[in-house]
Amino acid sequence: MLERVDDDNIADVDSFLARHEESAQFLINNLREHGASLAEHGNSGNVKALRQGGEICGVFCLTRRGYLIVQASSPQPEMVLDACAHESIQLKGFIGEWDSVEPVYVPWSTQAH
């Protein structure tokens, strides 16, 4: 299940990111500095969470600059790419640990851009 990050689920998102602190610093800092919604800053974006079995299993954000920041223990590439396609920002690149990025990058790289 895909959900926007807001006051109702931020504690779950923070907990997930804290468990992946070494590789989730971009997301942790972006949330802290820019919040969970797209704003004027180039690093801001609409932060979304993936939930499976009631637990957060991934968090991602397509920034205003076009970089997808992703941290996922159970990547769901179709959901992530579909969410990005519904943003007004063109996806240009990826930031995150390879185990989180690769499942999303591979299908994206085979699409026409």
C-alpha distance (Angstrom), angle and dihedral (degrees) to the residues before:
residue distance angle dihedral
M1 . . .
L2 3.79 . .
E3 3.81 122.5 .
R4 3.78 137.9 171.5
V5 3.78 114.1 -113.3
D6 3.80 111.2 -113.7
D7 3.80 141.1 138.5
D8 3.81 91.3 -65.5
N9 3.82 95.9 60.3
I10 3.81 105.8 19.9
A11 3.82 92.7 102.9
D12 3.82 90.6 56.2
V13 3.81 90.6 46.3
D14 3.82 92.4 48.6
S15 3.80 90.0 49.5
F16 3.81 92.1 50.8
L17 3.81 92.8 47.6
A18 3.82 91.7 47.0
R19 3.81 89.1 57.2
H20 3.81 87.9 55.0
E21 3.78 96.3 38.4
E22 3.82 96.8 138.5
S23 3.78 93.5 59.5
A24 3.81 101.3 25.6
Q25 3.81 100.2 63.2
F26 3.82 94.8 115.8
L27 3.80 91.5 54.7
I28 3.80 94.0 41.8
N29 3.80 92.2 50.5
N30 3.82 94.3 42.4
L31 3.79 91.3 53.0
R32 3.79 90.9 47.4
E33 3.81 95.4 45.9
H34 3.82 103.5 33.6
G35 3.81 107.8 18.1
A36 3.79 126.8 -130.7
S37 3.82 99.2 -63.9
L38 3.77 134.7 73.7
A39 3.81 112.1 -93.3
E40 3.80 135.5 161.0
H41 3.80 97.1 -76.4
G42 3.81 114.8 97.5
N43 3.80 92.7 -127.4
S44 3.81 94.5 52.0
G45 3.79 122.6 100.0
N46 3.78 146.0 146.8
V47 3.80 103.5 -73.9
K48 3.78 115.4 -146.6
A49 3.79 133.5 -171.9
L50 3.78 131.4 -147.7
R51 3.77 115.2 -142.6
Q52 3.79 126.1 -165.9
G53 3.80 124.1 177.7
G54 3.80 89.4 -5.0
E55 3.82 93.3 -57.2
I56 3.80 130.1 104.8
C57 3.81 107.5 -109.3
G58 3.79 99.6 169.3
V59 3.79 144.9 11.6
F60 3.79 126.6 -162.0
C61 3.77 142.3 168.4
L62 3.80 132.3 -166.9
T63 3.79 102.5 -147.4
R64 3.78 125.8 -143.7
R65 3.83 86.7 -107.2
G66 3.81 90.1 59.3
Y67 3.78 100.2 -106.4
L68 3.78 119.2 135.1
I69 3.79 110.1 -142.4
V70 3.77 109.1 -163.4
Q71 3.80 137.4 177.4
A72 3.79 115.5 174.7
S73 3.77 136.4 158.8
S74 3.81 88.8 -171.6
P75 3.82 107.4 26.4
Q76 3.78 115.9 -155.4
P77 3.81 100.5 -166.5
E78 3.80 96.9 -177.6
M79 3.81 91.9 55.4
V80 3.80 93.0 44.9
L81 3.81 94.6 48.0
D82 3.80 92.3 44.1
A83 3.82 90.5 51.4
C84 3.81 90.2 49.8
A85 3.82 91.2 49.0
H86 3.82 88.7 57.7
E87 3.81 92.5 55.4
S88 3.81 121.1 90.6
I89 3.82 89.4 -125.5
Q90 3.79 126.3 89.9
L91 3.80 114.6 -125.3
K92 3.83 107.7 -121.3
G93 3.80 105.8 162.4
F94 3.78 149.2 -11.8
I95 3.80 136.6 -110.0
G96 3.79 123.2 -170.0
E97 3.75 144.1 70.2
W98 3.79 112.1 -46.1
D99 3.82 94.3 -116.0
S100 3.81 88.3 60.5
V101 3.80 97.4 38.2
E102 3.81 102.4 41.4
P103 3.84 97.5 65.3
V104 3.82 88.6 54.5
Y105 3.80 97.8 36.8
V106 3.81 96.6 53.8
P107 3.85 97.1 59.5
W108 3.81 90.9 38.4
S109 3.81 91.8 52.1
T110 3.81 91.8 56.3
Q111 3.82 93.4 54.3
A112 3.79 123.1 89.3
H113 3.82 111.8 -104.3
